[in-house]
Amino acid sequence: METAKIIGQNLKNARKAKGYTQKEVANFAHMTQQQYSRFENGVFELNYSQILFLCDLLDTTPNELFGYKDI
């Protein structure tokens, strides 16, 4: 599976674990729900600041987001 899709799936799992909708996360990140959805679907890649913001919001780490849970 390509990296963007792995990150997107992990992002989706973290969002659901926090009980947020895509629209809520998108509002926190100052983007539309459609834009945010493209990150979860692996269509668009996150930049560094977006990764850090979303990790903080969703109480996860970049390692977990990238699928490195054992590090």
All heavy atoms as a GROMACS GRO file, in nm:
protein
  579
    1MET      N    1   0.086  -0.119   0.000
    1MET     CA    2   0.000   0.000   0.000
    1MET      C    3   0.089   0.124   0.000
    1MET      O    4   0.188   0.130   0.072
    1MET     CB    5  -0.090  -0.004   0.124
    1MET     CG    6  -0.190   0.109   0.129
    1MET     SD    7  -0.294   0.111   0.278
    1MET     CE    8  -0.415  -0.011   0.239
    2GLU      N    9   0.054   0.220  -0.078
    2GLU     CA   10   0.136   0.340  -0.086
    2GLU      C   11   0.125   0.424   0.041
    2GLU      O   12   0.025   0.418   0.114
    2GLU     CB   13   0.102   0.422  -0.210
    2GLU     CG   14  -0.016   0.511  -0.196
    2GLU     CD   15  -0.041   0.596  -0.318
    2GLU    OE1   16  -0.088   0.540  -0.418
    2GLU    OE2   17  -0.014   0.717  -0.312
    3THR      N   18   0.226   0.501   0.070
    3THR     CA   19   0.237   0.576   0.195
    3THR      C   20   0.118   0.668   0.218
    3THR      O   21   0.064   0.673   0.330
    3THR     CB   22   0.368   0.656   0.196
    3THR    OG1   23   0.477   0.566   0.177
    3THR    CG2   24   0.387   0.729   0.327
    4ALA      N   25   0.074   0.741   0.119
    4ALA     CA   26  -0.038   0.835   0.136
    4ALA      C   27  -0.164   0.762   0.179
    4ALA      O   28  -0.243   0.813   0.260
    4ALA     CB   29  -0.063   0.913   0.008
    5LYS      N   30  -0.186   0.641   0.130
    5LYS     CA   31  -0.305   0.564   0.168
    5LYS      C   32  -0.293   0.510   0.310
    5LYS      O   33  -0.391   0.507   0.384
    5LYS     CB   34  -0.329   0.452   0.068
    5LYS     CG   35  -0.364   0.505  -0.071
    5LYS     CD   36  -0.460   0.415  -0.141
    5LYS     CE   37  -0.489   0.467  -0.278
    5LYS     NZ   38  -0.598   0.560  -0.281
    6ILE      N   39  -0.173   0.468   0.349
    6ILE     CA   40  -0.149   0.421   0.486
    6ILE      C   41  -0.174   0.535   0.584
    6ILE      O   42  -0.245   0.519   0.685
    6ILE     CB   43  -0.006   0.367   0.502
    6ILE    CG1   44   0.010   0.238   0.422
    6ILE    CG2   45   0.029   0.344   0.650
    6ILE    CD1   46   0.154   0.190   0.409
    7ILE      N   47  -0.117   0.651   0.554
    7ILE     CA   48  -0.136   0.768   0.640
    7ILE      C   49  -0.284   0.804   0.646
    7ILE      O   50  -0.338   0.833   0.754
    7ILE     CB   51  -0.051   0.887   0.591
    7ILE    CG1   52   0.096   0.856   0.609
    7ILE    CG2   53  -0.090   1.016   0.663
    7ILE    CD1   54   0.189   0.952   0.540
    8GLY      N   55  -0.351   0.803   0.532
    8GLY     CA   56  -0.493   0.836   0.528
    8GLY      C   57  -0.577   0.743   0.614
    8GLY      O   58  -0.665   0.787   0.687
    9GLN      N   59  -0.548   0.614   0.607
    9GLN     CA   60  -0.624   0.518   0.688
    9GLN      C   61  -0.596   0.538   0.836
    9GLN      O   62  -0.688   0.535   0.918
    9GLN     CB   63  -0.589   0.374   0.647
    9GLN     CG   64  -0.673   0.270   0.719
    9GLN     CD   65  -0.822   0.285   0.691
    9GLN    OE1   66  -0.866   0.293   0.577
    9GLN    NE2   67  -0.902   0.288   0.798
   10ASN      N   68  -0.471   0.562   0.871
   10ASN     CA   69  -0.436   0.587   1.012
   10ASN      C   70  -0.497   0.718   1.061
   10ASN      O   71  -0.540   0.728   1.177
   10ASN     CB   72  -0.285   0.585   1.031
   10ASN     CG   73  -0.227   0.446   1.013
   10ASN    OD1   74  -0.296   0.346   1.030
   10ASN    ND2   75  -0.100   0.439   0.977
   11LEU      N   76  -0.502   0.817   0.975
   11LEU     CA   77  -0.565   0.945   1.008
   11LEU      C   78  -0.714   0.924   1.034
   11LEU      O   79  -0.769   0.975   1.133
   11LEU     CB   80  -0.543   1.043   0.892
   11LEU     CG   81  -0.582   1.187   0.910
   11LEU    CD1   82  -0.503   1.251   1.024
   11LEU    CD2   83  -0.556   1.263   0.780
   12LYS      N   84  -0.777   0.847   0.950
   12LYS     CA   85  -0.920   0.817   0.966
   12LYS      C   86  -0.944   0.744   1.097
   12LYS      O   87  -1.038   0.776   1.172
   12LYS     CB   88  -0.967   0.732   0.848
   12LYS     CG   89  -1.113   0.696   0.852
   12LYS     CD   90  -1.148   0.615   0.728
   12LYS     CE   91  -1.295   0.581   0.723
   12LYS     NZ   92  -1.329   0.511   0.597
   13ASN      N   93  -0.860   0.645   1.128
   13ASN     CA   94  -0.876   0.569   1.252
   13ASN      C   95  -0.860   0.659   1.374
   13ASN      O   96  -0.936   0.648   1.471
   13ASN     CB   97  -0.776   0.453   1.257
   13ASN     CG   98  -0.802   0.347   1.153
   13ASN    OD1   99  -0.911   0.338   1.097
   13ASN    ND2  100  -0.701   0.267   1.125
   14ALA      N  101  -0.760   0.747   1.370
   14ALA     CA  102  -0.736   0.839   1.482
   14ALA      C  103  -0.854   0.937   1.498
   14ALA      O  104  -0.897   0.966   1.610
   14ALA     CB  105  -0.606   0.916   1.461
   15ARG      N  106  -0.906   0.985   1.386
   15ARG     CA  107  -1.021   1.076   1.390
   15ARG      C  108  -1.141   1.008   1.452
   15ARG      O  109  -1.208   1.063   1.541
   15ARG     CB  110  -1.055   1.125   1.248
   15ARG     CG  111  -1.183   1.209   1.243
   15ARG     CD  112  -1.219   1.251   1.102
   15ARG     NE  113  -1.237   1.144   1.008
   15ARG     CZ  114  -1.348   1.069   0.998
   15ARG    NH1  115  -1.449   1.088   1.080
   15ARG    NH2  116  -1.357   0.975   0.906
   16LYS      N  117  -1.170   0.887   1.408
   16LYS     CA  118  -1.286   0.814   1.461
   16LYS      C  119  -1.268   0.781   1.609
   16LYS      O  120  -1.364   0.786   1.686
   16LYS     CB  121  -1.309   0.688   1.380
   16LYS     CG  122  -1.367   0.718   1.243
   16LYS     CD  123  -1.404   0.591   1.170
   16LYS     CE  124  -1.480   0.626   1.043
   16LYS     NZ  125  -1.544   0.510   0.986
   17ALA      N  126  -1.144   0.750   1.650
   17ALA     CA  127  -1.116   0.720   1.791
   17ALA      C  128  -1.146   0.841   1.880
   17ALA      O  129  -1.185   0.826   1.996
   17ALA     CB  130  -0.972   0.674   1.808
   18LYS      N  131  -1.128   0.961   1.826
   18LYS     CA  132  -1.157   1.084   1.900
   18LYS      C  133  -1.304   1.125   1.889
   18LYS      O  134  -1.349   1.216   1.958
   18LYS     CB  135  -1.070   1.200   1.850
   18LYS     CG  136  -0.924   1.188   1.884
   18LYS     CD  137  -0.897   1.200   2.031
   18LYS     CE  138  -0.914   1.344   2.074
   18LYS     NZ  139  -0.879   1.364   2.216
   19GLY      N  140  -1.379   1.058   1.802
   19GLY     CA  141  -1.521   1.087   1.788
   19GLY      C  142  -1.552   1.208   1.701
   19GLY      O  143  -1.661   1.263   1.709
   20TYR      N  144  -1.457   1.249   1.618
   20TYR     CA  145  -1.477   1.364   1.530
   20TYR      C  146  -1.529   1.320   1.394
   20TYR      O  147  -1.496   1.212   1.345
   20TYR     CB  148  -1.346   1.438   1.506
   20TYR     CG  149  -1.291   1.514   1.623
   20TYR    CD1  150  -1.157   1.504   1.657
   20TYR    CD2  151  -1.370   1.598   1.699
   20TYR    CE1  152  -1.102   1.574   1.763
   20TYR    CE2  153  -1.317   1.670   1.806
   20TYR     CZ  154  -1.184   1.657   1.837
   20TYR     OH  155  -1.133   1.727   1.943
   21THR      N  156  -1.606   1.407   1.331
   21THR     CA  157  -1.644   1.387   1.191
   21THR      C  158  -1.536   1.451   1.103
   21THR      O  159  -1.456   1.531   1.151
   21THR     CB  160  -1.779   1.454   1.160
   21THR    OG1  161  -1.763   1.596   1.174
   21THR    CG2  162  -1.890   1.402   1.249
   22GLN      N  163  -1.539   1.419   0.976
   22GLN     CA  164  -1.446   1.484   0.883
   22GLN      C  165  -1.470   1.634   0.882
   22GLN      O  166  -1.375   1.711   0.877
   22GLN     CB  167  -1.462   1.428   0.741
   22GLN     CG  168  -1.402   1.294   0.719
   22GLN     CD  169  -1.406   1.252   0.573
   22GLN    OE1  170  -1.477   1.310   0.491
   22GLN    NE2  171  -1.329   1.151   0.540
   23LYS      N  172  -1.595   1.674   0.886
   23LYS     CA  173  -1.628   1.816   0.882
   23LYS      C  174  -1.571   1.889   1.004
   23LYS      O  175  -1.518   2.000   0.991
   23LYS     CB  176  -1.778   1.836   0.873
   23LYS     CG  177  -1.819   1.980   0.854
   23LYS     CD  178  -1.967   1.991   0.822
   23LYS     CE  179  -2.009   2.133   0.802
   23LYS     NZ  180  -1.981   2.185   0.671
   24GLU      N  181  -1.578   1.828   1.122
   24GLU     CA  182  -1.523   1.891   1.242
   24GLU      C  183  -1.372   1.909   1.232
   24GLU      O  184  -1.320   2.017   1.262
   24GLU     CB  185  -1.558   1.808   1.366
   24GLU     CG  186  -1.704   1.812   1.403
   24GLU     CD  187  -1.740   1.716   1.512
   24GLU    OE1  188  -1.688   1.601   1.512
   24GLU    OE2  189  -1.823   1.753   1.597
   25VAL      N  190  -1.302   1.805   1.189
   25VAL     CA  191  -1.156   1.814   1.174
   25VAL      C  192  -1.121   1.918   1.069
   25VAL      O  193  -1.030   1.998   1.087
   25VAL     CB  194  -1.094   1.677   1.142
   25VAL    CG1  195  -0.945   1.690   1.111
   25VAL    CG2  196  -1.115   1.580   1.257
   26ALA      N  197  -1.194   1.917   0.959
   26ALA     CA  198  -1.169   2.015   0.853
   26ALA      C  199  -1.185   2.157   0.905
   26ALA      O  200  -1.104   2.245   0.875
   26ALA     CB  201  -1.263   1.990   0.736
   27ASN      N  202  -1.289   2.181   0.985
   27ASN     CA  203  -1.310   2.315   1.042
   27ASN      C  204  -1.194   2.355   1.132
   27ASN      O  205  -1.146   2.468   1.126
   27ASN     CB  206  -1.442   2.321   1.118
   27ASN     CG  207  -1.562   2.327   1.027
   27ASN    OD1  208  -1.553   2.368   0.912
   27ASN    ND2  209  -1.676   2.283   1.077
   28PHE      N  210  -1.147   2.263   1.218
   28PHE     CA  211  -1.033   2.291   1.304
   28PHE      C  212  -0.909   2.325   1.222
   28PHE      O  213  -0.828   2.409   1.261
   28PHE     CB  214  -1.000   2.171   1.394
   28PHE     CG  215  -1.101   2.143   1.501
   28PHE    CD1  216  -1.143   2.013   1.523
   28PHE    CD2  217  -1.154   2.243   1.580
   28PHE    CE1  218  -1.235   1.983   1.623
   28PHE    CE2  219  -1.246   2.215   1.680
   28PHE     CZ  220  -1.287   2.084   1.701
   29ALA      N  221  -0.895   2.258   1.106
   29ALA     CA  222  -0.777   2.276   1.021
   29ALA      C  223  -0.795   2.386   0.917
   29ALA      O  224  -0.708   2.406   0.831
   29ALA     CB  225  -0.743   2.144   0.952
   30HIS      N  226  -0.909   2.457   0.921
   30HIS     CA  227  -0.937   2.567   0.827
   30HIS      C  228  -0.934   2.522   0.682
   30HIS      O  229  -0.867   2.582   0.598
   30HIS     CB  230  -0.842   2.684   0.850
   30HIS     CG  231  -0.841   2.733   0.990
   30HIS    ND1  232  -0.945   2.803   1.045
   30HIS    CD2  233  -0.749   2.720   1.090
   30HIS    CE1  234  -0.918   2.832   1.171
   30HIS    NE2  235  -0.800   2.782   1.201
   31MET      N  236  -1.007   2.414   0.655
   31MET     CA  237  -1.022   2.364   0.518
   31MET      C  238  -1.163   2.310   0.503
   31MET      O  239  -1.236   2.299   0.601
   31MET     CB  240  -0.916   2.257   0.486
   31MET     CG  241  -0.926   2.131   0.569
   31MET     SD  242  -0.803   2.004   0.528
   31MET     CE  243  -0.656   2.072   0.598
   32THR      N  244  -1.199   2.276   0.380
   32THR     CA  245  -1.330   2.218   0.358
   32THR      C  246  -1.327   2.068   0.391
   32THR      O  247  -1.220   2.007   0.394
   32THR     CB  248  -1.377   2.236   0.212
   32THR    OG1  249  -1.292   2.157   0.127
   32THR    CG2  250  -1.375   2.382   0.171
   33GLN      N  251  -1.445   2.012   0.411
   33GLN     CA  252  -1.455   1.868   0.436
   33GLN      C  253  -1.402   1.791   0.317
   33GLN      O  254  -1.337   1.688   0.332
   33GLN     CB  255  -1.601   1.830   0.468
   33GLN     CG  256  -1.622   1.683   0.500
   33GLN     CD  257  -1.647   1.599   0.376
   33GLN    OE1  258  -1.706   1.645   0.277
   33GLN    NE2  259  -1.601   1.477   0.378
   34GLN      N  260  -1.427   1.841   0.197
   34GLN     CA  261  -1.380   1.773   0.076
   34GLN      C  262  -1.228   1.770   0.070
   34GLN      O  263  -1.169   1.668   0.031
   34GLN     CB  264  -1.437   1.840  -0.049
   34GLN     CG  265  -1.586   1.823  -0.067
   34GLN     CD  266  -1.670   1.922   0.013
   34GLN    OE1  267  -1.618   2.011   0.081
   34GLN    NE2  268  -1.800   1.906   0.010
   35GLN      N  269  -1.164   1.880   0.108
   35GLN     CA  270  -1.017   1.883   0.110
   35GLN      C  271  -0.964   1.782   0.212
   35GLN      O  272  -0.872   1.706   0.182
   35GLN     CB  273  -0.966   2.023   0.145
   35GLN     CG  274  -0.984   2.125   0.036
   35GLN     CD  275  -0.954   2.265   0.085
   35GLN    OE1  276  -1.004   2.310   0.189
   35GLN    NE2  277  -0.872   2.336   0.010
   36TYR      N  278  -1.021   1.782   0.331
   36TYR     CA  279  -0.976   1.689   0.434
   36TYR      C  280  -0.996   1.544   0.390
   36TYR      O  281  -0.911   1.459   0.411
   36TYR     CB  282  -1.047   1.715   0.568
   36TYR     CG  283  -1.006   1.615   0.671
   36TYR    CD1  284  -0.883   1.628   0.736
   36TYR    CD2  285  -1.086   1.506   0.700
   36TYR    CE1  286  -0.842   1.533   0.827
   36TYR    CE2  287  -1.045   1.411   0.791
   36TYR     CZ  288  -0.924   1.425   0.854
   36TYR     OH  289  -0.882   1.330   0.944
   37SER      N  290  -1.109   1.517   0.328
   37SER     CA  291  -1.140   1.382   0.280
   37SER      C  292  -1.032   1.330   0.185
   37SER      O  293  -0.998   1.212   0.188
   37SER     CB  294  -1.276   1.381   0.210
   37SER     OG  295  -1.303   1.256   0.154
   38ARG      N  296  -0.977   1.418   0.105
   38ARG     CA  297  -0.872   1.378   0.010
   38ARG      C  298  -0.746   1.331   0.083
   38ARG      O  299  -0.674   1.246   0.033
   38ARG     CB  300  -0.842   1.491  -0.086
   38ARG     CG  301  -0.957   1.516  -0.182
   38ARG     CD  302  -0.929   1.629  -0.278
   38ARG     NE  303  -1.043   1.649  -0.365
   38ARG     CZ  304  -1.108   1.763  -0.377
   38ARG    NH1  305  -1.070   1.870  -0.309
   38ARG    NH2  306  -1.211   1.772  -0.457
   39PHE      N  307  -0.720   1.385   0.202
   39PHE     CA  308  -0.606   1.337   0.281
   39PHE      C  309  -0.634   1.197   0.333
   39PHE      O  310  -0.549   1.109   0.327
   39PHE     CB  311  -0.577   1.431   0.400
   39PHE     CG  312  -0.526   1.565   0.359
   39PHE    CD1  313  -0.593   1.680   0.397
   39PHE    CD2  314  -0.411   1.578   0.284
   39PHE    CE1  315  -0.547   1.805   0.362
   39PHE    CE2  316  -0.363   1.704   0.247
   39PHE     CZ  317  -0.432   1.817   0.286
   40GLU      N  318  -0.755   1.174   0.384
   40GLU     CA  319  -0.790   1.042   0.436
   40GLU      C  320  -0.794   0.937   0.326
   40GLU      O  321  -0.768   0.820   0.351
   40GLU     CB  322  -0.925   1.045   0.509
   40GLU     CG  323  -0.917   1.103   0.647
   40GLU     CD  324  -1.042   1.077   0.731
   40GLU    OE1  325  -1.135   1.006   0.685
   40GLU    OE2  326  -1.046   1.131   0.843
   41ASN      N  327  -0.826   0.978   0.206
   41ASN     CA  328  -0.833   0.884   0.094
   41ASN      C  329  -0.699   0.866   0.023
   41ASN      O  330  -0.690   0.790  -0.073
   41ASN     CB  331  -0.941   0.928  -0.005
   41ASN     CG  332  -1.079   0.909   0.052
   41ASN    OD1  333  -1.107   0.809   0.116
   41ASN    ND2  334  -1.166   1.005   0.031
   42GLY      N  335  -0.597   0.937   0.068
   42GLY     CA  336  -0.465   0.924   0.009
   42GLY      C  337  -0.450   0.992  -0.125
   42GLY      O  338  -0.354   0.965  -0.198
   43VAL      N  339  -0.543   1.080  -0.160
   43VAL     CA  340  -0.536   1.152  -0.288
   43VAL      C  341  -0.434   1.264  -0.278
   43VAL      O  342  -0.354   1.285  -0.370
   43VAL     CB  343  -0.675   1.207  -0.326
   43VAL    CG1  344  -0.667   1.292  -0.452
   43VAL    CG2  345  -0.774   1.093  -0.344
   44PHE      N  346  -0.436   1.336  -0.166
   44PHE     CA  347  -0.340   1.445  -0.141
   44PHE      C  348  -0.251   1.406  -0.025
   44PHE      O  349  -0.293   1.334   0.066
   44PHE     CB  350  -0.412   1.576  -0.105
   44PHE     CG  351  -0.484   1.642  -0.218
   44PHE    CD1  352  -0.588   1.729  -0.191
   44PHE    CD2  353  -0.450   1.621  -0.350
   44PHE    CE1  354  -0.657   1.792  -0.293
   44PHE    CE2  355  -0.518   1.684  -0.453
   44PHE     CZ  356  -0.621   1.770  -0.425
   45GLU      N  357  -0.128   1.456  -0.026
   45GLU     CA  358  -0.034   1.431   0.084
   45GLU      C  359  -0.029   1.551   0.178
   45GLU      O  360  -0.038   1.665   0.134
   45GLU     CB  361   0.105   1.402   0.027
   45GLU     CG  362   0.111   1.273  -0.053
   45GLU     CD  363   0.250   1.240  -0.103
   45GLU    OE1  364   0.346   1.310  -0.066
   45GLU    OE2  365   0.261   1.146  -0.182
   46LEU      N  366  -0.017   1.522   0.305
   46LEU     CA  367  -0.007   1.626   0.408
   46LEU      C  368   0.132   1.689   0.407
   46LEU      O  369   0.230   1.621   0.380
   46LEU     CB  370  -0.031   1.565   0.546
   46LEU     CG  371  -0.169   1.505   0.570
   46LEU    CD1  372  -0.165   1.411   0.689
   46LEU    CD2  373  -0.269   1.616   0.593
   47ASN      N  374   0.138   1.818   0.442
   47ASN     CA  375   0.271   1.879   0.460
   47ASN      C  376   0.308   1.870   0.608
   47ASN      O  377   0.229   1.825   0.691
   47ASN     CB  378   0.274   2.023   0.407
   47ASN     CG  379   0.185   2.118   0.485
   47ASN    OD1  380   0.176   2.111   0.608
   47ASN    ND2  381   0.119   2.209   0.414
   48TYR      N  382   0.430   1.911   0.642
   48TYR     CA  383   0.479   1.896   0.780
   48TYR      C  384   0.389   1.963   0.882
   48TYR      O  385   0.356   1.904   0.986
   48TYR     CB  386   0.621   1.952   0.794
   48TYR     CG  387   0.724   1.880   0.714
   48TYR    CD1  388   0.808   1.949   0.626
   48TYR    CD2  389   0.741   1.742   0.724
   48TYR    CE1  390   0.904   1.883   0.553
   48TYR    CE2  391   0.837   1.675   0.649
   48TYR     CZ  392   0.919   1.746   0.564
   48TYR     OH  393   1.014   1.682   0.491
   49SER      N  394   0.349   2.085   0.856
   49SER     CA  395   0.269   2.157   0.955
   49SER      C  396   0.131   2.093   0.971
   49SER      O  397   0.077   2.088   1.082
   49SER     CB  398   0.256   2.306   0.919
   49SER     OG  399   0.192   2.322   0.796
   50GLN      N  400   0.075   2.039   0.863
   50GLN     CA  401  -0.053   1.970   0.872
   50GLN      C  402  -0.040   1.842   0.954
   50GLN      O  403  -0.128   1.810   1.034
   50GLN     CB  404  -0.107   1.938   0.732
   50GLN     CG  405  -0.152   2.061   0.655
   50GLN     CD  406  -0.176   2.031   0.510
   50GLN    OE1  407  -0.106   1.951   0.448
   50GLN    NE2  408  -0.275   2.098   0.452
   51ILE      N  409   0.068   1.768   0.933
   51ILE     CA  410   0.092   1.646   1.010
   51ILE      C  411   0.098   1.677   1.158
   51ILE      O  412   0.031   1.613   1.240
   51ILE     CB  413   0.222   1.576   0.964
   51ILE    CG1  414   0.203   1.517   0.824
   51ILE    CG2  415   0.263   1.466   1.064
   51ILE    CD1  416   0.331   1.470   0.758
   52LEU      N  417   0.177   1.778   1.195
   52LEU     CA  418   0.191   1.814   1.336
   52LEU      C  419   0.060   1.862   1.396
   52LEU      O  420   0.023   1.825   1.509
   52LEU     CB  421   0.301   1.917   1.353
   52LEU     CG  422   0.442   1.869   1.317
   52LEU    CD1  423   0.541   1.984   1.327
   52LEU    CD2  424   0.484   1.753   1.405
   53PHE      N  425  -0.013   1.945   1.323
   53PHE     CA  426  -0.141   1.994   1.371
   53PHE      C  427  -0.239   1.879   1.395
   53PHE      O  428  -0.303   1.871   1.501
   53PHE     CB  429  -0.202   2.095   1.272
   53PHE     CG  430  -0.340   2.138   1.311
   53PHE    CD1  431  -0.358   2.238   1.404
   53PHE    CD2  432  -0.451   2.076   1.256
   53PHE    CE1  433  -0.486   2.276   1.444
   53PHE    CE2  434  -0.579   2.114   1.294
   53PHE     CZ  435  -0.596   2.214   1.388
   54LEU      N  436  -0.252   1.790   1.296
   54LEU     CA  437  -0.347   1.681   1.308
   54LEU      C  438  -0.306   1.581   1.416
   54LEU      O  439  -0.392   1.529   1.488
   54LEU     CB  440  -0.365   1.612   1.173
   54LEU     CG  441  -0.438   1.696   1.068
   54LEU    CD1  442  -0.431   1.631   0.931
   54LEU    CD2  443  -0.583   1.721   1.109
   55CYS      N  444  -0.178   1.557   1.431
   55CYS     CA  445  -0.132   1.468   1.538
   55CYS      C  446  -0.168   1.526   1.674
   55CYS      O  447  -0.214   1.454   1.763
   55CYS     CB  448   0.018   1.444   1.529
   55CYS     SG  449   0.063   1.328   1.398
   56ASP      N  450  -0.149   1.655   1.691
   56ASP     CA  451  -0.183   1.721   1.817
   56ASP      C  452  -0.334   1.715   1.841
   56ASP      O  453  -0.379   1.679   1.950
   56ASP     CB  454  -0.134   1.866   1.815
   56ASP     CG  455  -0.152   1.935   1.948
   56ASP    OD1  456  -0.112   1.879   2.051
   56ASP    OD2  457  -0.206   2.048   1.948
   57LEU      N  458  -0.413   1.745   1.740
   57LEU     CA  459  -0.558   1.744   1.751
   57LEU      C  460  -0.611   1.605   1.783
   57LEU      O  461  -0.702   1.590   1.865
   57LEU     CB  462  -0.620   1.795   1.620
   57LEU     CG  463  -0.772   1.792   1.612
   57LEU    CD1  464  -0.833   1.894   1.707
   57LEU    CD2  465  -0.818   1.817   1.469
   58LEU      N  466  -0.553   1.504   1.720
   58LEU     CA  467  -0.606   1.368   1.731
   58LEU      C  468  -0.532   1.282   1.834
   58LEU      O  469  -0.556   1.161   1.842
   58LEU     CB  470  -0.605   1.301   1.593
   58LEU     CG  471  -0.686   1.374   1.486
   58LEU    CD1  472  -0.666   1.309   1.350
   58LEU    CD2  473  -0.834   1.379   1.523
   59ASP      N  474  -0.445   1.345   1.911
   59ASP     CA  475  -0.369   1.273   2.015
   59ASP      C  476  -0.297   1.150   1.960
   59ASP      O  477  -0.307   1.039   2.015
   59ASP     CB  478  -0.459   1.232   2.132
   59ASP     CG  479  -0.510   1.351   2.210
   59ASP    OD1  480  -0.438   1.452   2.218
   59ASP    OD2  481  -0.623   1.343   2.262
   60THR      N  482  -0.226   1.170   1.852
   60THR     CA  483  -0.146   1.062   1.793
   60THR      C  484  -0.008   1.118   1.765
   60THR      O  485   0.020   1.234   1.791
   60THR     CB  486  -0.214   1.006   1.667
   60THR    OG1  487  -0.147   0.886   1.626
   60THR    CG2  488  -0.217   1.105   1.552
   61THR      N  489   0.081   1.035   1.716
   61THR     CA  490   0.217   1.079   1.684
   61THR      C  491   0.242   1.062   1.535
   61THR      O  492   0.175   0.982   1.469
   61THR     CB  493   0.322   0.995   1.761
   61THR    OG1  494   0.318   0.860   1.712
   61THR    CG2  495   0.297   0.999   1.911
   62PRO      N  496   0.342   1.133   1.482
   62PRO     CA  497   0.377   1.110   1.342
   62PRO      C  498   0.414   0.964   1.315
   62PRO      O  499   0.376   0.910   1.211
   62PRO     CB  500   0.495   1.204   1.318
   62PRO     CG  501   0.470   1.317   1.414
   62PRO     CD  502   0.414   1.250   1.536
   63ASN      N  503   0.484   0.900   1.409
   63ASN     CA  504   0.518   0.759   1.390
   63ASN      C  505   0.394   0.673   1.374
   63ASN      O  506   0.387   0.586   1.287
   63ASN     CB  507   0.602   0.706   1.506
   63ASN     CG  508   0.747   0.745   1.495
   63ASN    OD1  509   0.793   0.790   1.391
   63ASN    ND2  510   0.820   0.729   1.603
   64GLU      N  511   0.294   0.696   1.458
   64GLU     CA  512   0.169   0.620   1.448
   64GLU      C  513   0.098   0.651   1.318
   64GLU      O  514   0.044   0.562   1.252
   64GLU     CB  515   0.078   0.649   1.567
   64GLU     CG  516   0.132   0.593   1.697
   64GLU     CD  517   0.056   0.639   1.819
   64GLU    OE1  518  -0.001   0.752   1.818
   64GLU    OE2  519   0.054   0.564   1.916
   65LEU      N  520   0.098   0.777   1.279
   65LEU     CA  521   0.034   0.818   1.155
   65LEU      C  522   0.097   0.749   1.034
   65LEU      O  523   0.027   0.706   0.942
   65LEU     CB  524   0.041   0.969   1.140
   65LEU     CG  525  -0.062   1.037   1.052
   65LEU    CD1  526  -0.202   1.011   1.100
   65LEU    CD2  527  -0.035   1.185   1.044
   66PHE      N  528   0.229   0.734   1.038
   66PHE     CA  529   0.301   0.670   0.928
   66PHE      C  530   0.302   0.517   0.939
   66PHE      O  531   0.358   0.449   0.855
   66PHE     CB  532   0.443   0.723   0.919
   66PHE     CG  533   0.453   0.855   0.848
   66PHE    CD1  534   0.421   0.973   0.913
   66PHE    CD2  535   0.495   0.862   0.716
   66PHE    CE1  536   0.431   1.096   0.849
   66PHE    CE2  537   0.504   0.984   0.650
   66PHE     CZ  538   0.471   1.100   0.717
   67GLY      N  539   0.243   0.466   1.047
   67GLY     CA  540   0.232   0.320   1.062
   67GLY      C  541   0.348   0.257   1.136
   67GLY      O  542   0.364   0.134   1.131
   68TYR      N  543   0.427   0.335   1.208
   68TYR     CA  544   0.541   0.282   1.284
   68TYR      C  545   0.506   0.280   1.432
   68TYR      O  546   0.553   0.360   1.510
   68TYR     CB  547   0.665   0.370   1.262
   68TYR     CG  548   0.711   0.372   1.119
   68TYR    CD1  549   0.703   0.490   1.045
   68TYR    CD2  550   0.759   0.259   1.056
   68TYR    CE1  551   0.744   0.495   0.913
   68TYR    CE2  552   0.800   0.263   0.924
   68TYR     CZ  553   0.791   0.380   0.853
   68TYR     OH  554   0.831   0.384   0.722
   69LYS      N  555   0.422   0.185   1.473
   69LYS     CA  556   0.374   0.181   1.610
   69LYS      C  557   0.474   0.121   1.708
   69LYS      O  558   0.464   0.141   1.827
   69LYS     CB  559   0.242   0.104   1.615
   69LYS     CG  560   0.133   0.177   1.540
   69LYS     CD  561   0.004   0.103   1.541
   69LYS     CE  562  -0.095   0.184   1.457
   69LYS     NZ  563  -0.220   0.125   1.442
   70ASP      N  564   0.570   0.046   1.658
   70ASP     CA  565   0.665  -0.022   1.746
   70ASP      C  566   0.791   0.059   1.774
   70ASP      O  567   0.882   0.012   1.840
   70ASP     CB  568   0.705  -0.158   1.686
   70ASP     CG  569   0.585  -0.252   1.679
   70ASP    OD1  570   0.492  -0.236   1.761
   70ASP    OD2  571   0.585  -0.341   1.593
   71ILE      N  572   0.796   0.181   1.724
   71ILE     CA  573   0.917   0.263   1.743
   71ILE      C  574   0.901   0.348   1.867
   71ILE      O  575   0.803   0.403   1.895
   71ILE     CB  576   0.943   0.351   1.619
   71ILE    CG1  577   0.977   0.262   1.502
   71ILE    CG2  578   1.056   0.450   1.645
   71ILE    CD1  579   0.998   0.334   1.371
   0.00000   0.00000   0.00000
